[in-house]
Amino acid sequence: MASAPKDHSKDQADSDGRFRRQIAAFRNTVEKGGKFEPEKGRYRLFICPVCPWAHRTHIMRDLKGLQDIIPITRLYPQLTDKGWRFGKPGEEALGDPDPLYGFSHLREYYLKTDPNYDARYTVPVLWDTKTETIVNNESSELIRILTRAFDELLPKDKASIDVYPEHLRAEIDELNEWVYHTVNNGVYKSGFATTQEAYEENVIPLFDSLKRLEKILSDGREYLVGGQLTEADVRLFTTLIRFDVAYVGKFNCNLGTIRHDFPHLNRWMKNLYWNRPEFRETTNFRGIKEGYYGLDPTKRGKGEGAPIVPVGPVPDIVPL
């Protein structure tokens, strides 16, 4: 008999005060001839507007033109004692109701897949409607699945888009490695630290890496690697677009801001946001702010009221 699900909404830092990211539990892929074959309408992608890891997959889905092949459902950006919840009537700007089973929380999909699952109920999730199971919940793998697995269903112009080309993979992997540990995850290790030591041992390397990225972009390049858009750009963008509006204030990543202290990173980020609709149209600043600032129950209204959201920075992102 399955045990009752636990409340993991507060499980951010370990006993030593350090945040350690949970290893994704579902690691299957989509491939022709495999258990999960590429088919139109078979899969559904669950994301949440607040989450940078889920945002990666939303960008990739739209970049590849998969909107009619893989529909998206947005969890409302409120982390409850049961994890991320679905949207309610009147909340359409930030979240959607569950379209498949009428579930109230994402955790019900995890428990439908594995009744004994006992960890965080994270986004993104790729759900297979045919076998009624989670295919994958690891964002770094999902963006590569979305990059190639459905190409045979796409027109040539979309199928040819490859953000992980073979001749650039070594360079992309090398950059992704240190950016993940010190920037993508570095903001969380800083923000969820519960000791001064744990906070400082992460926030300083975070800003050292931002300076390193600033130097890489100081030659005026438009993209991080190889003179073309790659997954390295996608993975960094979803962290930096949240930096000034959330991480500076909520996560104490306040040794500088992107807009004022990193002009080349700011130029790079603005170019992606303003010139590429896949980046701009998938970014929901209200959802980002409500999600992060809602993590603090003292900043919420009564009951499940909306969090108190900072007015600034103004604007959310600087124009070109």
C-alpha positions as CSV (number, residue, x, y, z in Angstrom):
1,M,0.0,0.0,0.0
2,A,1.4,3.4,-1.0
3,S,2.3,5.7,1.9
4,A,0.7,9.2,2.2
5,P,2.5,11.8,0.2
6,K,4.7,14.1,2.3
7,D,4.8,17.9,2.2
8,H,8.1,18.8,0.3
9,S,7.3,22.4,-0.3
10,K,9.6,23.5,2.5
11,D,12.4,21.0,1.7
12,Q,14.8,23.5,0.2
13,A,18.0,23.3,2.3
14,D,19.6,20.3,3.9
15,S,20.5,20.2,7.6
16,D,23.9,21.9,6.9
17,G,22.1,24.9,5.4
18,R,23.1,24.1,1.8
19,F,20.6,23.6,-1.0
20,R,21.2,20.5,-3.1
21,R,19.1,20.1,-6.2
22,Q,17.0,16.9,-6.5
23,I,18.0,14.4,-9.1
24,A,15.2,13.9,-11.6
25,A,13.4,10.6,-11.3
26,F,12.0,10.1,-14.8
27,R,14.6,9.9,-17.5
28,N,13.0,8.2,-20.6
29,T,13.3,9.6,-24.1
30,V,11.1,10.0,-27.2
31,E,12.4,8.1,-30.2
32,K,11.2,6.2,-33.2
33,G,11.0,2.5,-32.4
34,G,11.1,3.0,-28.7
35,K,8.5,2.8,-25.9
36,F,7.7,6.5,-26.5
37,E,7.5,7.3,-30.2
38,P,7.1,10.8,-31.7
39,E,3.4,11.3,-32.4
40,K,1.3,14.4,-32.8
41,G,-0.9,15.1,-29.8
42,R,0.4,12.2,-27.8
43,Y,2.4,14.2,-25.3
44,R,1.6,17.2,-23.0
45,L,4.2,19.5,-21.4
46,F,3.6,20.8,-17.9
47,I,5.4,24.0,-17.0
48,C,5.1,26.8,-14.5
49,P,5.7,30.5,-15.4
50,V,8.0,31.0,-12.4
51,C,10.4,28.2,-13.1
52,P,13.5,28.8,-15.2
53,W,14.0,25.0,-15.8
54,A,10.5,24.7,-17.2
55,H,11.0,27.9,-19.2
56,R,13.8,26.3,-21.1
57,T,11.4,23.6,-22.5
58,H,8.7,26.2,-23.4
59,I,11.3,28.2,-25.4
60,M,12.4,25.0,-27.2
61,R,8.9,23.9,-28.0
62,D,8.1,27.2,-29.6
63,L,11.5,27.6,-31.3
64,K,11.0,24.2,-33.0
65,G,7.4,25.0,-34.0
66,L,5.9,22.2,-31.9
67,Q,2.9,24.1,-30.7
68,D,0.4,21.9,-32.6
69,I,2.2,18.7,-31.7
70,I,2.9,19.1,-28.0
71,P,0.3,21.3,-26.1
72,I,1.4,23.0,-22.9
73,T,-0.4,23.3,-19.5
74,R,0.8,26.0,-17.1
75,L,0.8,25.3,-13.4
76,Y,-0.2,28.3,-11.3
77,P,2.9,30.0,-9.8
78,Q,2.1,29.1,-6.2
79,L,3.9,26.4,-4.3
80,T,1.5,24.9,-1.8
81,D,2.0,22.2,0.8
82,K,1.0,19.8,-2.0
83,G,3.4,21.3,-4.6
84,W,2.5,23.2,-7.7
85,R,-1.3,23.6,-8.2
86,F,-3.3,24.0,-11.4
87,G,-5.1,27.3,-12.2
88,K,-8.6,28.1,-11.0
89,P,-11.3,30.1,-12.7
90,G,-10.2,33.7,-13.0
91,E,-6.5,32.8,-13.0
92,E,-6.1,32.3,-16.7
93,A,-3.3,34.9,-17.0
94,L,-1.0,32.8,-14.9
95,G,-2.2,29.2,-14.8
96,D,-4.5,26.6,-16.5
97,P,-6.9,24.0,-15.1
98,D,-5.8,20.4,-15.6
99,P,-7.2,19.4,-19.0
100,L,-6.8,15.6,-18.7
101,Y,-8.1,14.4,-15.3
102,G,-9.3,17.5,-13.5
103,F,-6.5,17.1,-11.0
104,S,-5.9,20.0,-8.5
105,H,-2.1,19.6,-8.2
106,L,0.8,18.3,-10.3
107,R,1.7,15.8,-7.7
108,E,-1.3,13.7,-8.8
109,Y,0.5,13.0,-12.1
110,Y,3.6,11.9,-10.2
111,L,1.5,9.6,-8.0
112,K,-0.4,8.3,-11.0
113,T,2.9,7.3,-12.5
114,D,4.4,6.0,-9.2
115,P,2.1,5.7,-6.2
116,N,5.3,5.4,-4.0
117,Y,6.9,8.5,-5.3
118,D,8.2,10.5,-2.3
119,A,10.2,13.5,-3.5
120,R,9.5,17.0,-4.8
121,Y,6.9,17.4,-7.5
122,T,8.9,19.5,-10.0
123,V,8.3,21.0,-13.4
124,P,8.8,20.6,-16.3
125,V,7.0,17.3,-16.9
126,L,6.5,15.6,-20.3
127,W,3.4,13.4,-20.0
128,D,2.4,10.6,-22.3
129,T,-1.3,10.5,-22.7
130,K,-1.2,7.0,-24.4
131,T,0.5,5.1,-21.5
132,E,-0.6,7.6,-18.9
133,T,2.9,8.1,-17.4
134,I,5.6,10.7,-17.0
135,V,8.2,10.3,-19.7
136,N,10.8,12.7,-18.4
137,N,11.1,15.5,-15.8
138,E,14.7,16.6,-16.4
139,S,14.9,19.9,-18.3
140,S,18.3,19.4,-19.7
141,E,17.2,16.2,-21.4
142,L,13.8,17.5,-22.4
143,I,15.3,20.4,-24.4
144,R,17.3,17.9,-26.4
145,I,14.3,15.7,-26.9
146,L,12.4,18.7,-28.2
147,T,15.3,19.7,-30.4
148,R,15.4,16.4,-32.4
149,A,12.8,13.8,-31.5
150,F,9.9,15.3,-33.5
151,D,11.8,16.5,-36.6
152,E,10.0,14.0,-38.9
153,L,6.7,15.7,-38.1
154,L,8.0,19.2,-38.8
155,P,8.4,21.3,-42.0
156,K,12.0,21.5,-43.2
157,D,12.7,25.0,-41.8
158,K,11.7,23.9,-38.3
159,A,13.3,20.5,-38.5
160,S,16.6,22.1,-39.5
161,I,16.8,24.1,-36.2
162,D,19.5,22.5,-34.1
163,V,20.6,24.2,-30.9
164,Y,23.0,21.4,-30.1
165,P,25.0,20.9,-33.3
166,E,27.6,18.2,-33.3
167,H,30.5,20.5,-34.2
168,L,29.8,22.7,-31.2
169,R,28.9,20.1,-28.6
170,A,32.2,20.1,-26.7
171,E,32.2,23.9,-26.3
172,I,28.5,23.9,-25.3
173,D,29.0,21.2,-22.8
174,E,32.0,22.9,-21.2
175,L,30.1,26.2,-20.8
176,N,26.9,24.5,-19.6
177,E,28.8,22.7,-16.9
178,W,30.2,25.7,-15.0
179,V,27.2,27.9,-15.8
180,Y,24.8,25.2,-14.3
181,H,26.7,24.9,-11.0
182,T,27.5,28.5,-10.4
183,V,24.7,30.5,-12.2
184,N,21.6,28.4,-13.0
185,N,21.8,26.5,-9.7
186,G,24.0,29.2,-8.0
187,V,21.0,31.5,-7.5
188,Y,19.1,28.8,-5.8
189,K,22.1,27.7,-3.6
190,S,22.4,31.4,-2.6
191,G,18.7,32.0,-2.1
192,F,17.8,28.8,-0.2
193,A,20.9,28.8,2.0
194,T,20.0,28.8,5.7
195,T,23.5,29.7,7.0
196,Q,25.7,32.7,6.3
197,E,28.5,30.4,5.3
198,A,26.4,28.5,2.8
199,Y,25.1,31.7,1.3
200,E,28.5,33.4,0.9
201,E,30.2,30.3,-0.5
202,N,27.7,30.4,-3.4
203,V,26.8,34.1,-4.0
204,I,30.4,35.0,-4.6
205,P,31.1,32.3,-7.2
206,L,27.8,33.3,-8.8
207,F,29.0,36.8,-9.4
208,D,32.5,35.6,-10.4
209,S,30.8,33.5,-13.2
210,L,28.7,36.5,-14.3
211,K,31.9,38.4,-14.7
212,R,33.3,35.5,-16.7
213,L,30.3,35.5,-19.0
214,E,30.5,39.3,-19.3
215,K,34.1,38.9,-20.6
216,I,33.0,36.2,-23.1
217,L,30.4,38.6,-24.5
218,S,32.6,41.6,-24.4
219,D,33.7,41.1,-28.0
220,G,30.2,42.0,-29.1
221,R,29.1,38.5,-30.1
222,E,25.3,37.9,-30.4
223,Y,25.4,34.4,-29.0
224,L,27.5,32.6,-26.5
225,V,28.9,29.8,-28.7
226,G,29.8,29.4,-32.3
227,G,28.1,32.5,-33.7
228,Q,24.7,30.9,-33.6
229,L,21.8,30.3,-31.2
230,T,22.5,27.2,-29.1
231,E,21.1,25.6,-26.0
232,A,23.8,27.4,-24.0
233,D,21.9,30.7,-24.8
234,V,18.5,29.1,-23.8
235,R,19.8,27.7,-20.5
236,L,21.4,31.0,-19.5
237,F,18.6,33.2,-20.6
238,T,16.0,31.7,-18.4
239,T,18.1,32.5,-15.3
240,L,19.2,36.0,-16.3
241,I,15.7,37.1,-17.3
242,R,14.7,36.4,-13.7
243,F,17.8,37.9,-12.1
244,D,16.9,41.6,-11.6
245,V,13.1,41.0,-11.0
246,A,13.5,38.1,-8.5
247,Y,17.0,36.9,-7.6
248,V,18.4,40.3,-6.5
249,G,15.6,40.9,-4.0
250,K,14.3,37.5,-3.1
251,F,17.5,35.4,-3.2
252,N,19.9,38.1,-1.9
253,C,21.9,37.9,-5.1
254,N,22.6,41.6,-4.7
255,L,26.2,42.2,-5.5
256,G,25.0,43.8,-8.7
257,T,22.2,43.8,-11.3
258,I,22.3,42.7,-14.9
259,R,21.0,46.0,-16.2
260,H,23.4,48.2,-14.3
261,D,26.6,46.2,-13.8
262,F,26.9,43.8,-16.7
263,P,26.3,45.7,-19.9
264,H,27.3,42.9,-22.3
265,L,25.1,40.3,-20.6
266,N,22.3,42.9,-20.6
267,R,22.8,43.5,-24.4
268,W,22.8,39.8,-25.1
269,M,19.7,39.2,-23.0
270,K,17.8,42.1,-24.5
271,N,18.6,40.9,-28.0
272,L,17.1,37.5,-27.3
273,Y,14.1,38.9,-25.5
274,W,13.2,41.7,-28.0
275,N,14.2,40.1,-31.3
276,R,13.1,36.5,-30.8
277,P,9.4,35.9,-30.0
278,E,10.1,32.4,-28.6
279,F,12.0,34.1,-25.7
280,R,9.7,37.1,-25.2
281,E,6.3,35.4,-25.5
282,T,7.2,32.7,-23.1
283,T,8.4,35.1,-20.4
284,N,5.7,36.0,-17.8
285,F,7.2,38.6,-15.4
286,R,4.0,38.7,-13.3
287,G,4.2,34.9,-12.9
288,I,7.9,35.1,-12.1
289,K,7.4,37.7,-9.3
290,E,4.4,36.1,-7.8
291,G,6.0,32.7,-7.8
292,Y,9.3,33.7,-6.1
293,Y,7.9,36.2,-3.7
294,G,5.0,33.9,-2.8
295,L,7.6,31.4,-1.4
296,D,7.5,33.5,1.8
297,P,4.2,32.9,3.6
298,T,4.6,36.1,5.6
299,K,4.3,38.0,2.3
300,R,1.1,36.4,1.2
301,G,-2.4,37.7,1.7
302,K,-4.9,35.8,3.9
303,G,-5.4,32.2,3.1
304,E,-4.2,31.6,-0.4
305,G,-4.2,35.3,-1.2
306,A,-1.7,36.6,-3.8
307,P,1.7,37.5,-2.5
308,I,2.9,41.1,-2.0
309,V,4.9,41.6,-5.3
310,P,7.6,44.3,-5.6
311,V,6.7,47.1,-8.0
312,G,10.2,47.3,-9.3
313,P,12.4,47.1,-11.1
314,V,10.8,49.3,-13.7
315,P,10.8,48.2,-16.5
316,D,11.0,44.5,-16.0
317,I,13.5,44.4,-18.9
318,V,15.2,47.5,-20.4
319,P,14.2,48.2,-24.1
320,L,16.7,47.8,-26.9
